[in-house]
Amino acid sequence: MYKLAVGVFAIVAVATVAVGPIGTRGIAQDNLQPMTVRGEIWDSTCAAAGSHGKVMAKTQAKDVKECTLDCVKAGAELVLYNHDDKTIYRLDSQDKVKEYAGQTVTVIGNYDRATNILHVDRIETVM
């Protein structure tokens, strides 16, 4: 009986250390980093090029918003593009950010280092 009790205790102890307290953190949350980033909502094609110039000339889009939405229709995804350091942030919620296409915004959320995706909690327009 003593060996059984010690064995059960050992299993519970190892499981608690390996998994952590239930409900407080999980493996996925360990990869999340709270982040607030300012940039423009662009399409991934133009963000990779660092400019809308070539695509706008080719498609005759009248402005950045139209160019961004045209590229998304063609298969690109909406991203947050930071001009200062040329960083492109993939965004988890395409529907949530679509209305901000072509605008300068501040995105508040959590950056997932494992997937390289910024999970959008809130968006604020920058005037």
C-alpha positions as CSV (number, residue, x, y, z in Angstrom):
1,M,0.0,0.0,0.0
2,Y,2.8,2.4,0.9
3,K,4.5,1.8,-2.5
4,L,1.2,2.5,-4.3
5,A,0.7,5.8,-2.4
6,V,4.3,6.9,-3.1
7,G,3.9,6.0,-6.8
8,V,0.6,8.0,-7.1
9,F,2.2,10.9,-5.3
10,A,5.2,10.9,-7.6
11,I,3.0,10.8,-10.7
12,V,0.9,13.7,-9.5
13,A,4.0,15.7,-8.5
14,V,5.7,15.2,-11.9
15,A,2.4,16.0,-13.8
16,T,2.0,19.2,-11.8
17,V,5.5,20.4,-12.5
18,A,5.4,19.4,-16.2
19,V,2.0,21.0,-16.9
20,G,1.8,23.7,-14.3
21,P,-1.2,24.8,-12.4
22,I,-4.4,24.2,-14.3
23,G,-5.9,27.4,-15.8
24,T,-3.0,29.7,-15.0
25,R,-0.8,29.1,-18.0
26,G,-0.4,26.8,-20.9
27,I,2.3,26.1,-23.5
28,A,0.6,28.4,-26.0
29,Q,0.4,31.3,-23.6
30,D,4.1,31.1,-22.9
31,N,4.8,32.2,-26.4
32,L,2.6,35.3,-26.1
33,Q,4.1,38.8,-25.7
34,P,1.9,41.8,-24.9
35,M,2.6,44.3,-27.7
36,T,1.5,47.8,-28.8
37,V,2.6,48.6,-32.3
38,R,2.1,51.6,-34.6
39,G,2.0,51.2,-38.3
40,E,-0.2,51.0,-41.4
41,I,-2.7,48.3,-42.4
42,W,-1.3,47.2,-45.7
43,D,-1.5,44.1,-47.8
44,S,1.3,41.5,-47.5
45,T,2.4,41.9,-51.1
46,C,3.1,45.7,-50.9
47,A,4.5,45.4,-47.4
48,A,7.0,42.9,-48.6
49,A,8.0,45.4,-51.3
50,G,8.0,48.3,-48.9
51,S,5.8,50.3,-51.2
52,H,2.5,50.5,-53.0
53,G,4.1,52.2,-55.9
54,K,4.5,49.4,-58.5
55,V,1.1,47.8,-57.7
56,M,-0.7,51.1,-57.8
57,A,0.8,51.9,-61.1
58,K,-0.1,48.5,-62.5
59,T,-3.7,48.4,-61.1
60,Q,-4.3,52.2,-61.3
61,A,-5.6,52.2,-57.8
62,K,-6.5,55.7,-56.7
63,D,-5.1,55.4,-53.2
64,V,-3.4,53.1,-50.7
65,K,-6.7,51.8,-49.3
66,E,-7.9,50.7,-52.8
67,C,-4.5,49.2,-53.5
68,T,-4.5,47.3,-50.3
69,L,-8.1,45.9,-50.8
70,D,-7.3,45.0,-54.4
71,C,-4.3,43.0,-53.3
72,V,-6.3,41.3,-50.6
73,K,-8.9,40.3,-53.2
74,A,-6.0,38.8,-55.3
75,G,-4.9,36.6,-52.3
76,A,-2.7,38.8,-50.1
77,E,-3.4,39.1,-46.4
78,L,-3.8,42.2,-44.3
79,V,-0.7,43.0,-42.2
80,L,0.6,45.8,-40.0
81,Y,3.5,47.5,-41.7
82,N,5.9,49.5,-39.5
83,H,7.7,52.1,-41.7
84,D,10.3,52.9,-39.0
85,D,11.9,49.5,-38.9
86,K,10.3,47.9,-42.0
87,T,8.7,45.2,-39.8
88,I,5.7,43.3,-41.1
89,Y,3.3,41.9,-38.5
90,R,0.9,39.2,-39.6
91,L,-2.5,39.7,-38.0
92,D,-4.9,37.1,-36.8
93,S,-8.2,38.9,-37.4
94,Q,-8.5,39.9,-41.1
95,D,-12.2,40.9,-40.7
96,K,-11.4,43.1,-37.6
97,V,-8.7,45.1,-39.4
98,K,-10.2,45.3,-42.9
99,E,-12.0,48.6,-42.2
100,Y,-8.6,50.2,-41.4
101,A,-7.0,49.3,-44.8
102,G,-4.5,52.0,-45.8
103,Q,-4.7,53.8,-42.4
104,T,-2.1,54.5,-39.8
105,V,-3.2,52.7,-36.6
106,T,-2.0,51.5,-33.2
107,V,-2.6,47.8,-32.7
108,I,-2.8,46.6,-29.1
109,G,-2.6,42.8,-28.7
110,N,-0.4,39.8,-28.0
111,Y,2.4,38.7,-30.3
112,D,2.7,34.9,-30.7
113,R,6.4,34.2,-31.2
114,A,5.7,30.6,-32.2
115,T,3.4,31.5,-35.1
116,N,4.7,35.1,-35.7
117,I,1.1,36.4,-35.6
118,L,-0.1,39.5,-33.8
119,H,-3.4,38.7,-32.1
120,V,-5.4,41.9,-32.2
121,D,-7.2,43.0,-29.1
122,R,-7.9,46.6,-30.0
123,I,-7.1,49.0,-32.9
124,E,-6.9,52.8,-32.6
125,T,-6.6,55.1,-35.5
126,V,-3.8,57.6,-35.5
127,M,-4.6,61.1,-36.5
